[in-house]
Amino acid sequence: MTEFLTGGAMKVEQISIFIENQSGRLADVTRALGEAGVNIRALSLADTSDFGILRLIVDKTDLANKVLRERSFTVHKTEVIAVGVPDRPLGLNSILELLDKWKVNVEYMYAFPEHYSENAIMIFRFDNPDEAIRILLENGFSVLRGEDVYSV
Amino acid sequence: MIWNDEFETLPREAIESLQLKRLQNVVNRVYNMVPFYRQKFDAAGIKPAQIKSLVDLARLPFTLKQDMRDNYPYGLFAVPLTQIVRIHASSGTTGKPTVVGYTRRDIDAWSELMARSFVAAGAHQGDVIHNAYGYGLFTGGLGAHYGAETLGASVIPMSGGNTKKQIMIMQDFGSTVITCTPSYSLYLAEVAREEGLDVRNFKLRIGILGAEPWSESMRREIEEKLNIKAIDIYGLSEILGPGVAIECIEAQNGLHIWEDHFLPEIINPETGEVLPLGEKGELVITTLTKEGIPLVRYRTRDITRIIPQPCICGRTHVRIERMSGRSDDMLIIRGVNVFPSQIESVLFNIEGVEPHYQLIVDREENLDTLEVQVEVNEETFSDEVKVLQDLSEKIRKEIKDLLGITCKVRLVEPKSITRSEGKAKRVIDKRKQ
């Protein structure tokens, strides 16, 4: 299962969108993507009282990026890592403790709504992604390739 | 280069004696031709013959914008309509517009002053002047147009609006000078970028920008984004239109006010007393040559000071400092005087922050509130909340450090702040609604 791949191929492209806290803005994004035939694979919304940051993993990242920019959204592409998490009590904990031991920080994380073989999938943004990938692989965890995630 | 060597470099004493002669003339004329001035002078107990030196000017009453409204439309004209060849009017955002009329000689004088201004800004014959000031009742378009023709440059009468077409023409026609508001120049650069064009690669050399107050930091931003020299021009329709004062390209430090045509004073806006030379206050202008609508001691509401030191360009006419704002634009927030340009300079000094902003002033439970809306862009956006919160906090802190007032900073989506093709609307004061 755990193929040894270079760090680059192990990363997943995520797009982040700045959204004002205003009714209807989220729907504007989902409509734009839907009309362009982009399917959302996973998402998380970080919100403050004034604005939110919508983070998406989609099947067609470049198309999504283009469509949203055309509608004047501010969009960023960020690389995140999809990790297979043992789907049992303390499964996630085993990963977090491991990374903590190696002093890798989690900037944010969110769950992916699908399974990949036996595992649940979590999306992570680390302060040091290459280091995180190395540690996870060396300790027998699975890190998913981008192309696997877009089409799970 | 100097357009009118003789008048622009007159020695100080010669300027002052010319000013006195012209002042006496204008005071006589308005007293005899304009009932409003006769009444005002009589009420103040002063006769034109008592104006014996420039110091006596301070004995004359002021003219206010309201006086122009009260005498709408032609009440302050000093010549019959048969002598008037052009009529302009201010935008009149509140109530009736203010109306001004020009005789043929006024138009000639204005054209010359604009030609002087163009030359001071570094323009010359052979320049292609892209005039994006609005043509119409607003004085900007036609004022700059006539000056450009007098100079002998090739003027493109673009007027405002239709930004994509402006960019196409600017590129295809090889415009070398642009005249517009400072905020519009940035908008042009932004739209060009969206079209995949970089204005920096155009032939544009000089921007002659005015009709709204702007900061030194905004100048740097414009110079960088358009790869031009940005020159500040000052004017107001009541006095003339554009071409009352302009920076010279040599110094870009203070605006030469054409003293053979205008007599500037700086007063304390609260008490009306004339301030010592060099102190900051409200600019008051007396027109010295205007025939159609001469104004005595017109209160401009613009805050500046006179720079008496000689300028490196060789012009002897005094300079006025870049306007810190119009006293009408000044906001009083929790008792603190705030000019939008001060907040603007804070924003421009923060790396990556967009030149588009808006200030929302409101009152909650008897306390004034200030919200500064700033657009997030590719450069400032991060997918980490804390980075954006740090940006808001930095802006909030720098405004607090500069002005001593606490504001709320709200990051908004790009393009959510309305772009202006004329004067930018920077302030929404909900306390007045």
Chai-1 contact restraints between the chains, C-beta under 6 A:
chainA,res_idxA,chainB,res_idxB,connection_type,confidence,min_distance_angstrom,max_distance_angstrom,comment,restraint_id
A,S16,B,D383,contact,1.0,0.0,6.0,A-B,restraint_1
A,F18,B,V376,contact,1.0,0.0,6.0,A-B,restraint_2
A,F18,B,F381,contact,1.0,0.0,6.0,A-B,restraint_3
A,E20,B,V412,contact,1.0,0.0,6.0,A-B,restraint_4
A,E20,B,E413,contact,1.0,0.0,6.0,A-B,restraint_5
A,A46,B,V385,contact,1.0,0.0,6.0,A-B,restraint_6
A,D50,B,R410,contact,1.0,0.0,6.0,A-B,restraint_7
A,F51,B,L411,contact,1.0,0.0,6.0,A-B,restraint_8
A,I53,B,D383,contact,1.0,0.0,6.0,A-B,restraint_9
A,S72,B,P414,contact,1.0,0.0,6.0,A-B,restraint_10
A,S72,B,K415,contact,1.0,0.0,6.0,A-B,restraint_11
A,T74,B,V376,contact,1.0,0.0,6.0,A-B,restraint_12
A,T74,B,F381,contact,1.0,0.0,6.0,A-B,restraint_13
A,T74,B,P414,contact,1.0,0.0,6.0,A-B,restraint_14
A,H76,B,F381,contact,1.0,0.0,6.0,A-B,restraint_15
A,H76,B,D383,contact,1.0,0.0,6.0,A-B,restraint_16
A,T78,B,D383,contact,1.0,0.0,6.0,A-B,restraint_17
A,E107,B,E384,contact,1.0,0.0,6.0,A-B,restraint_18
